[in-house]
Amino acid sequence: MPRFFADENAVCGDIITVTGSDARHIGYSLRMKVGDMITFCREGMEYSCEISQMTADKVICQVIEVTPSDCEPTIILKLYQALPKGDKMELIIQKAAELGVGEIVPFVSSRCVSRPDEASAMKKLARWRKISLEAAKQSGRGKVPAVAPIVTFEEAIDGMSSDIKLICYENEGIRLSEAGIDGKKSVSVMIGSEGGFERAEVEKAKAKGITPIWLGKRILRCETCPIAVSAVIMNLSGNW
Amino acid sequence: MPRFFADENAVCGDIITVTGSDARHIGYSLRMKVGDMITFCREGMEYSCEISQMTADKVICQVIEVTPSDCEPTIILKLYQALPKGDKMELIIQKAAELGVGEIVPFVSSRCVSRPDEASAMKKLARWRKISLEAAKQSGRGKVPAVAPIVTFEEAIDGMSSDIKLICYENEGIRLSEAGIDGKKSVSVMIGSEGGFERAEVEKAKAKGITPIWLGKRILRCETCPIAVSAVIMNLSGNW
């Protein structure tokens, strides 16, 4: 059955209204008709629907059943990623979405080379959200991972509220396996840009109850680290 | 101390002879001199050396001490990767080298779209080996992951000899955590191209003692799977 993500304002009671490119995709590309069944996902819930009305640019669907998506991990993983150079953030967001990350929070730390102004940050954010949506569709997620607006390092550490809070650091820390991830409901993990973190930043994070994680002697490229860490956390939490 | 990889024929008794671009890099870029200390890595061993003689294009070094590299994982991970489309194999090899993979064996399966002729395969192999070397240097590996010439699916399953042999399959299998990786010396894992594997291929693999691994309900892109699997195997074997 074809699967789509429903926008926040698309769901009203037991009616889902689809407009724009999804509506055209349903009508023209998939050639679906009134009476056909279709699934919409929203925030980890799946809405099984029957198409009840169609025009050239609008599809109205009757919700038949709402069930929790069984494609979502049992753990909410929040990835705090310091802005890398170039377009590496795009690869990171795509892979994070595939691997089941719940939310991506981009932030700027001392060693970030990339420091976009407000206009450029808004443009990037729109692009990142599109990448997250596309990756969520392709990988069969039950929700689209949110991409938050860029924050400062201080805002990032102040805003963290997961059961387990981690920061990847090349100079010290426990192993991911020792972080007690199994059985927890939520994990936040901070990952640096190309230069990693300053010691002073790690100290500030520790003062906020964030535990340093050491990833061994081999040096991972900045974009490899979030992919590998997300995969391992999904494994340690029994989601992989 | 500067670190280089030594070619097979560079090591002769307790003398290491460097020529070509590495020799120029040592002399011109790093401005090293006779008497300076330098480290060479080869197949997981580290050679601490003193430079004993230098010309414009040759550096001769006296080996002082040979020790096992402490940057190599304790498990030998062989990644059997079906040829993906485009240049995705390059990303896979780069990330595999960073994550500690011991050898990459590219192979062609039923669903591979990429089927290079001999000339193109030789060109690709040379490029992949260069990528492996560069990634090994950057990540501080003690050996350069070998990249084998492209084999057929049958040659791949016949040639596998690790303690644990796995094939990633979207339709059935145990979890990676259930594969008994901890404490083993070597693991081989087969990963499909865009279309995954045919059931008949998985049956052939099973007949050779290769266990299917199921990676959950979210569908990973072809290039994400080897990166995520390598990271999780390094974690499960205590190397991360």
Interface residues (C-beta under 8 A of the other chain):
Chain A: D70 C71 Q94 K95 E98 L99 G100 Q138 S139 G140 R141 R175 L176 S177 L215 G216 K217 R218 I219 L220 R221 T224 I227 A228 V229 S230 A231 V232 M234 N235 L236 G238 N239 W240
Chain B: D70 C71 Q94 K95 E98 L99 G100 Q138 S139 G140 R141 R175 L176 S177 L215 G216 K217 R218 I219 L220 R221 T224 I227 A228 V229 S230 A231 V232 M234 N235 L236 G238 N239 W240
